[in-house]
Amino acid sequence: MIWEMLVTDGHVRAARLRRLQPWIIALGIVLIWLGFWIVRQGPDLAPGVPAQAKIQERLMELVRQVDFTIQKLPQAQVTPEAAKQLPPAKEVAEVVAAITKSLNESGDLPEKDITFVEAKNEEAFWKGDWGTEQVTYLRDGPNVLVGGLVSVGSPSYPQPARWLGLFHRGEIEKGDKKGDEVWAYASLSAGNVFAPREFPYVSPEQVPMSLKPFLLDAPPPPKQSQSQ
């Protein structure tokens, strides 16, 4: 009886499994490490507390931090002489367009025609001393927070107001350029802050993750007394 006749289908399947075995083991190791990584990246769960509840709790804490930070920004107040130097609010749309164009082309803020001043830290930014002819900003990776002082009045009767916005770099999700990264802008609507009509605006509470690097540390909420 020749050798080929002794090789059954079972032998063939066994041989194939032996060849796949190293890859199966490698895949198993990768999946194990992936599981460890997901656990470490996820929220710290207390016994009996579902993950969704813990994530919701952290999100609510972040929104509370957003509210605390926005409330720290004072209303625009400048001297009468400084008010005369404020740029008209209608120029904000041109500034936003120039910044967006520069970020998409070079990844940096424009170097001409606009004066940019980087705030020392988050506290300095939200203190609101932004100057009259400049754009104050903070940058963290794909997010750039900007603020400026403008006049929403007439040249004869200037009325100071704040302009507050956020630039974010993200991936295009649809169309021929799906997956490409692009910078987009949205004004942050908070109190009496001016927002140009030419661009979208959002409430700060709608973008807490993008604002997270720029937020102030909020004090812990008061502990609720437990009823006896």
C-alpha positions in Angstrom: 0.0 0.0 0.0 1.5 3.3 -1.1 2.1 6.2 1.3 -0.5 8.5 -0.2 -3.3 6.0 0.5 -2.4 6.1 4.2 -2.9 9.8 4.4 -6.5 10.4 5.4 -8.5 13.6 5.5 -8.0 13.6 9.3 -4.3 13.7 8.8 -4.5 16.6 6.4 -6.7 18.6 8.8 -4.3 17.9 11.7 -1.3 19.0 9.6 -3.1 22.3 8.7 -3.9 22.9 12.4 -0.3 22.4 13.3 0.7 25.0 10.8 -1.9 27.4 12.2 -1.1 26.8 15.8 1.7 29.4 16.2 -0.6 32.0 14.7 -3.5 31.1 16.9 -1.3 31.3 20.0 0.1 34.7 18.8 -3.5 36.0 18.2 -4.5 34.8 21.7 -1.6 36.7 23.3 -2.5 39.8 21.4 -6.2 39.6 22.5 -5.2 39.1 26.1 -3.0 42.2 26.1 -5.7 44.1 24.3 -8.1 43.1 27.0 -5.7 44.3 29.7 -5.3 47.6 27.8 -9.0 48.2 27.5 -9.5 47.5 31.2 -6.7 50.0 32.2 -8.2 52.6 29.9 -11.7 52.2 31.2 -13.2 53.7 34.3 -12.4 52.3 37.8 -15.4 50.3 38.6 -16.7 50.0 42.1 -18.3 46.7 43.1 -21.9 46.6 41.9 -21.5 49.8 39.8 -22.0 49.2 36.0 -19.5 50.7 33.6 -22.1 52.9 31.9 -23.0 54.5 35.2 -19.4 55.2 36.1 -18.7 56.8 32.6 -21.8 58.9 33.0 -20.6 60.0 36.4 -17.3 61.1 35.0 -18.9 62.9 32.1 -21.2 64.9 34.5 -18.1 65.8 36.6 -16.4 67.1 33.4 -19.5 69.2 32.5 -19.5 70.6 36.0 -15.8 71.6 35.5 -16.8 73.3 32.2 -19.5 75.3 34.0 -17.1 76.3 36.7 -14.5 77.4 34.2 -16.8 79.4 32.0 -18.2 81.3 35.0 -14.7 82.5 35.8 -14.5 84.5 32.6 -15.5 88.1 33.5 -17.5 90.4 31.3 -15.6 92.6 28.9 -14.6 95.8 30.6 -12.0 98.2 29.1 -11.3 101.9 29.5 -12.9 104.4 27.2 -9.6 104.9 25.4 -9.0 101.2 25.0 -12.6 100.8 23.7 -11.7 103.0 20.8 -9.0 100.6 19.7 -11.2 97.5 19.7 -11.7 96.0 16.3 -15.3 95.8 15.0 -17.1 92.5 15.6 -17.6 92.0 11.9 -13.9 91.3 11.5 -14.1 88.2 13.6 -15.3 86.1 10.6 -12.3 87.2 8.6 -9.9 86.2 11.5 -11.6 82.8 11.9 -11.3 82.2 8.1 -7.6 83.1 8.1 -6.8 80.9 11.1 -8.7 77.9 9.6 -6.9 78.3 6.3 -3.5 78.5 8.0 -4.1 75.5 10.2 -5.2 73.4 7.3 -2.3 74.4 5.2 0.6 74.4 7.6 -0.8 73.2 11.0 0.2 76.6 12.6 -1.4 79.9 13.3 -1.0 82.6 10.7 2.1 84.7 11.1 1.0 87.9 9.3 -1.7 90.5 9.9 -2.9 89.0 13.2 -1.2 89.3 16.5 -1.3 86.1 18.6 -0.4 85.9 22.3 -0.2 82.5 24.0 -1.7 82.6 27.5 0.7 81.6 30.3 -1.7 78.9 31.5 -5.4 78.1 31.9 -5.8 80.5 34.8 -4.3 83.4 32.8 -6.6 82.7 29.8 -9.8 82.6 31.8 -8.8 85.7 33.8 -9.7 87.5 30.6 -6.9 90.0 30.3 -6.7 89.5 26.5 -5.7 93.0 25.3 -7.4 95.1 22.7 -5.7 94.2 19.4 -4.7 90.6 19.7 -6.0 87.0 19.8 -5.2 85.2 23.0 -4.9 81.4 22.7 -4.1 78.1 24.3 -3.2 75.0 22.2 -3.2 71.3 23.1 -2.7 68.8 20.3 -5.8 68.9 18.0 -7.5 71.7 19.9 -6.9 75.5 19.9 -8.9 77.7 22.2 -9.0 81.4 21.2 -10.4 84.5 22.7 -10.4 88.2 21.8 -12.0 91.6 22.6 -14.2 93.3 19.9 -16.7 96.1 19.7 -20.3 95.3 18.9 -21.2 99.0 18.9 -20.6 101.8 16.4 -17.3 103.6 15.9 -18.8 106.6 17.8 -20.1 104.4 20.7 -18.0 101.3 21.0 -19.3 98.5 23.2 -16.8 95.9 24.3 -17.6 92.2 24.0 -15.7 89.0 24.2 -15.2 86.5 21.3 -14.5 82.9 22.3 -14.0 80.0 20.0 -12.5 76.6 19.5 -10.6 75.1 16.6 -10.5 71.3 16.4 -8.7 68.9 14.1 -10.7 65.8 13.2 -11.2 63.2 10.5 -13.7 63.6 7.7 -16.3 60.8 8.1 -18.0 60.9 4.7 -17.3 61.6 1.0 -14.2 61.2 -1.2 -11.9 62.7 1.5 -13.1 60.3 4.2 -10.3 59.7 6.7 -8.5 63.0 5.9 -7.8 65.3 8.9 -9.2 68.8 8.7 -9.5 71.8 11.1 -12.9 73.1 11.9 -14.2 76.0 14.0 -17.1 76.7 16.3 -17.8 79.7 18.5 -18.5 78.9 22.2 -21.8 80.5 23.2 -21.4 81.6 26.8 -23.3 84.5 28.4 -22.8 87.7 26.3 -19.9 86.3 24.2 -20.1 87.4 20.6 -20.4 84.7 17.9 -20.1 85.5 14.1 -23.1 84.3 12.2 -20.9 83.0 9.4 -19.7 80.0 11.5 -21.4 77.5 13.8 -21.6 77.8 17.5 -21.9 75.3 20.3 -22.5 75.5 24.0 -19.3 74.7 26.0 -21.1 71.8 27.7 -21.5 70.1 24.2 -17.7 69.8 23.7 -16.3 68.9 27.2 -13.7 66.5 25.9 -12.2 69.1 23.5 -12.2 71.7 26.2 -10.8 69.4 28.9 -7.1 70.4 28.5 -8.1 74.1 29.0 -10.3 73.7 32.0 -9.7 74.9 35.6 -9.8 72.5 38.5 -13.3 72.8 40.0 -13.7 72.3 43.8 -15.4 69.1 44.9 -19.2 69.3 45.1 -20.7 69.6 48.6 -21.4 66.2 50.1 -25.0 65.4 50.5 -26.1 64.5 54.0 -27.5 61.0 54.3 -30.9 60.7 55.8 -31.2 58.6 58.8 
